[in-house]
Amino acid sequence: MGRVVLVTGISRDIARRFARAAAADPSNDRVIGVDVVPPRGDIGGVSFVRADIRSPVIAKVLAKEDVDTVVHMSVIATPGSAGGRNTMKELNVMGTMQLLAACQKSPTVQRLVVKSTTTMYGASSRDPAMFTEDMGPKRLPSAGYAKDVFEVEGYVRGFARRRPDVKVTTIRAANVIGPHVVSPITSYFRLPVIPKVLGFDPRLQFLHEDDLLDVLRHAMATDVDGTFNVAGDGMLMLSQAIRRLGKPTVSLPGFAVGRLGSALRQARVADFSPEQRSFLTFGRGVDTTRMRETLGFEPRFTTEGAFADFGVSLGVAPREVARA
């Protein structure tokens, strides 16, 4: 018998693509996608169920479908797409709590895969050169997406303790980038003139969108559990990344970048949050040794390769992206 997989957040493109690929995998009997709104685009063999994971109805879905594998992908990064910060927090934190409560009561659930992010570590002047999975943020996040993810991971660890019979894998993905990704970081690089914080040139790590789908499928199929940093090999300096796109840049003091970011958010041009401003000031590096040696996963794209593929989608010739 193959797996019966439930994927949350299927109205978002990356979750829809993952669910469709999972449905095409012969090792999976059925794939059920849940969200409050239907997904746009082809979902292949995925069965869509309109359900809000913030409500107890998600427990009924698990029971009715005999779900044994849950892939949680509905932790969102942008308040604009959720209808505001309060709704975003409800979806991220309260939705996760309700989903975990349903999984805890389910006798059929055997595996839980959570798509998390290295944003959990934050970004500050006190950060180590490379974060390992056993480290936490040097400054606890006080608001926003980073705080949501920090709380979500705490609830996931609590669930793993209460249900030791369930394999729980948390994927801390570096900033995901690629031709189809719409996110705060890709919106930033799509600006016609790119603002930088004066005096800083942060280190950046990226994960290609295809590698994210691959690592989630790998985590779903393997017996390994735990928390894993996932990123492409190598790093890029912000100045290198901008140069490779051939775009003009303007360097501003930190407070001015903050004001510009607020204006961009209000205009819905880019979601330039305070945590993104910190990231574009101090950068972040994560160690991926455990990804290779324990999880047994190797991304196909390096950080530079992932960024180059994104650059091609903006009309930059591949040679130009690699040469700069």
Summary of the structure (lengths in Angstrom):
residues: 324
radius of gyration: 19.2
end to end distance: 51.0
largest distance: 59.1
contacts: 1121
relative contact order: 0.13
helix: 44%
strand: 19%
